[in-house]
Amino acid sequence: SVALHLMNETSLASGFIMESAPLGIPLRTKESWTTLPTTFSNLLGCNVTTLTPQERLSCLKNIDPFTILEYQTIANDADPQIHYQFEKISMPWTPTVGNGSIIVDQPVVAIRNGQYNKKPFIIGTNKGEAYIFTIPVETYETLKNDLNKTIGEENTRKVLEYYNISIANVGENLMEITGEIATDYW
């Protein structure tokens, strides 16, 4: 939430302290919201084609919070989107960026372009803090394939070289390296 205040020039904050810098995590655009809310609502029995928006909201309000939490994951796994894999894996429910939104651009782009709330701020990360977001990597090939899907073959080659990763990395060592990559990436 601190990052969102940093990106919103109307924020009432006079300064910011941010541990864990989520500025590199992509946020949803209007285009990327095409199916997840529909999938979520339909799975909970609040059908978007048979209920008006007001009826759907009323339907969702009547579902207990534990079911809502359970179905967030189910809906994300069942959602047919194919171009937003990173968002689906890391943070499926994010604020929306773009024209007409409070946050006009992806945070990393806005910071680079000087489009942020220019107040004092301190930012930092903990070593390996992304371990919690990394799925245990079973093999070198799994890691390599996942990187290829996310950042492309050329960038994967650079990452493997930078972190000195080879087929010899297994088990706990491979999991630790994966956490370091994710921490640095985000």
C-alpha positions as CSV (number, residue, x, y, z in Angstrom):
1,S,0.0,0.0,0.0
2,V,2.9,2.4,0.6
3,A,3.9,1.9,-3.1
4,L,0.4,2.9,-4.2
5,H,0.5,6.1,-2.1
6,L,3.9,6.8,-3.7
7,M,2.3,6.4,-7.2
8,N,-0.7,8.6,-6.3
9,E,0.2,12.3,-6.5
10,T,-3.0,13.2,-4.5
11,S,-1.8,11.2,-1.5
12,L,-1.9,13.0,1.9
13,A,1.4,11.3,3.0
14,S,4.3,13.5,3.8
15,G,6.9,10.8,3.3
16,F,7.2,7.0,2.8
17,I,9.1,4.1,4.3
18,M,8.8,0.9,2.2
19,E,10.2,-2.5,3.2
20,S,9.9,-4.9,0.3
21,A,9.9,-2.8,-2.9
22,P,7.0,-4.1,-5.0
23,L,7.5,-1.5,-7.7
24,G,8.7,-4.1,-10.2
25,I,5.6,-6.3,-9.8
26,P,3.3,-5.7,-12.8
27,L,-0.2,-4.4,-11.9
28,R,-3.3,-5.2,-13.8
29,T,-4.4,-3.1,-16.7
30,K,-8.1,-2.7,-17.8
31,E,-7.4,-5.3,-20.5
32,S,-6.0,-7.9,-18.1
33,W,-9.2,-7.8,-16.0
34,T,-11.2,-9.4,-18.8
35,T,-12.0,-12.8,-17.3
36,L,-10.8,-13.2,-13.6
37,P,-13.7,-11.3,-12.0
38,T,-16.2,-13.1,-14.2
39,T,-14.6,-16.5,-13.4
40,F,-14.6,-15.7,-9.7
41,S,-18.2,-14.5,-9.6
42,N,-19.6,-17.4,-11.7
43,L,-17.8,-20.0,-9.6
44,L,-19.4,-18.6,-6.5
45,G,-22.9,-18.9,-8.1
46,C,-23.2,-15.1,-8.8
47,N,-23.6,-15.5,-12.5
48,V,-22.6,-12.4,-14.5
49,T,-25.0,-13.2,-17.4
50,T,-28.1,-13.8,-15.3
51,L,-27.7,-11.2,-12.6
52,T,-27.5,-7.4,-12.8
53,P,-24.3,-5.8,-11.3
54,Q,-26.4,-4.8,-8.2
55,E,-27.8,-8.4,-7.8
56,R,-24.3,-9.8,-8.3
57,L,-22.9,-7.5,-5.6
58,S,-25.7,-8.6,-3.3
59,C,-25.0,-12.2,-4.1
60,L,-21.2,-11.8,-3.3
61,K,-22.0,-10.0,0.0
62,N,-24.0,-13.0,1.1
63,I,-21.1,-15.5,0.8
64,D,-19.1,-16.1,3.9
65,P,-15.5,-14.8,4.0
66,F,-13.8,-18.3,4.1
67,T,-15.6,-19.3,0.9
68,I,-14.5,-16.1,-0.7
69,L,-10.9,-16.7,0.3
70,E,-11.0,-20.3,-1.0
71,Y,-12.6,-19.4,-4.3
72,Q,-10.0,-16.6,-5.0
73,T,-7.4,-19.4,-5.6
74,I,-9.8,-21.7,-7.4
75,A,-10.9,-18.8,-9.7
76,N,-7.3,-17.8,-10.4
77,D,-6.4,-21.4,-11.3
78,A,-9.5,-21.8,-13.5
79,D,-9.1,-18.4,-15.2
80,P,-8.5,-18.8,-19.0
81,Q,-6.2,-15.8,-19.3
82,I,-2.9,-16.6,-21.1
83,H,-1.1,-13.3,-21.4
84,Y,-0.9,-12.4,-17.7
85,Q,0.9,-15.4,-16.2
86,F,3.2,-13.4,-14.0
87,E,0.2,-11.6,-12.4
88,K,-1.6,-14.9,-12.0
89,I,1.3,-16.5,-10.3
90,S,2.4,-13.7,-8.0
91,M,-0.4,-11.3,-7.3
92,P,-3.7,-12.1,-9.1
93,W,-5.6,-9.3,-7.4
94,T,-3.9,-6.0,-7.9
95,P,-4.9,-2.4,-8.4
96,T,-5.6,-1.3,-12.0
97,V,-3.2,1.0,-13.8
98,G,-3.8,3.1,-17.0
99,N,-5.8,6.0,-18.3
100,G,-8.7,6.8,-16.0
101,S,-7.1,5.1,-13.0
102,I,-5.5,6.7,-10.0
103,I,-2.2,5.0,-10.9
104,V,-1.6,6.0,-14.5
105,D,1.3,3.6,-15.4
106,Q,3.2,0.6,-14.1
107,P,5.1,1.7,-11.0
108,V,8.5,0.8,-12.4
109,V,7.8,2.9,-15.6
110,A,6.3,5.8,-13.6
111,I,9.4,6.0,-11.3
112,R,11.7,5.9,-14.3
113,N,9.7,8.7,-16.0
114,G,9.5,10.8,-12.8
115,Q,5.7,10.4,-12.5
116,Y,5.4,9.8,-8.8
117,N,4.7,11.6,-5.5
118,K,7.9,13.4,-5.0
119,K,8.1,13.2,-1.2
120,P,11.0,11.8,0.9
121,F,11.1,8.0,0.9
122,I,13.3,5.1,2.2
123,I,13.1,1.8,0.4
124,G,14.8,-1.6,1.1
125,T,14.5,-5.4,0.9
126,N,15.5,-8.3,3.0
127,K,17.9,-10.9,1.6
128,G,15.9,-13.6,-0.1
129,E,12.5,-12.2,0.9
130,A,10.8,-13.5,-2.2
131,Y,11.3,-17.1,-1.0
132,I,7.7,-17.0,0.2
133,F,6.5,-16.4,-3.3
134,T,8.6,-19.0,-5.0
135,I,7.3,-22.5,-5.7
136,P,9.9,-25.1,-4.8
137,V,11.9,-25.7,-7.9
138,E,12.5,-29.4,-8.5
139,T,15.1,-29.4,-11.2
140,Y,17.5,-27.2,-13.1
141,E,15.4,-27.8,-16.2
142,T,12.2,-26.7,-14.4
143,L,13.9,-23.4,-13.4
144,K,15.3,-22.9,-16.9
145,N,11.9,-23.5,-18.5
146,D,10.1,-21.2,-16.0
147,L,12.6,-18.4,-16.7
148,N,12.3,-18.9,-20.5
149,K,8.5,-18.5,-20.2
150,T,8.8,-15.4,-18.0
151,I,11.8,-13.5,-19.4
152,G,12.7,-15.2,-22.7
153,E,15.7,-17.3,-23.7
154,E,18.3,-14.6,-24.0
155,N,17.5,-13.1,-20.6
156,T,17.4,-16.6,-19.1
157,R,20.9,-17.3,-20.4
158,K,22.1,-14.1,-18.7
159,V,20.3,-14.9,-15.4
160,L,21.8,-18.4,-15.3
161,E,25.2,-17.0,-16.0
162,Y,24.9,-14.2,-13.5
163,Y,23.8,-16.5,-10.7
164,N,26.2,-19.2,-11.7
165,I,23.4,-21.8,-12.1
166,S,24.1,-25.1,-13.7
167,I,22.7,-28.6,-13.9
168,A,24.7,-29.3,-10.7
169,N,22.4,-27.1,-8.6
170,V,19.8,-29.3,-6.8
171,G,17.5,-29.3,-3.8
172,E,17.9,-26.7,-1.1
173,N,20.7,-24.9,-3.2
174,L,18.3,-24.5,-6.2
175,M,15.5,-23.3,-3.9
176,E,17.8,-20.7,-2.4
177,I,19.0,-19.5,-5.8
178,T,15.3,-19.3,-7.0
179,G,14.4,-17.1,-4.0
180,E,17.4,-14.8,-4.7
181,I,16.4,-14.4,-8.4
182,A,12.8,-13.6,-7.4
183,T,13.9,-11.1,-4.8
184,D,16.2,-9.3,-7.3
185,Y,13.5,-9.4,-10.0
186,W,10.8,-7.9,-8.0
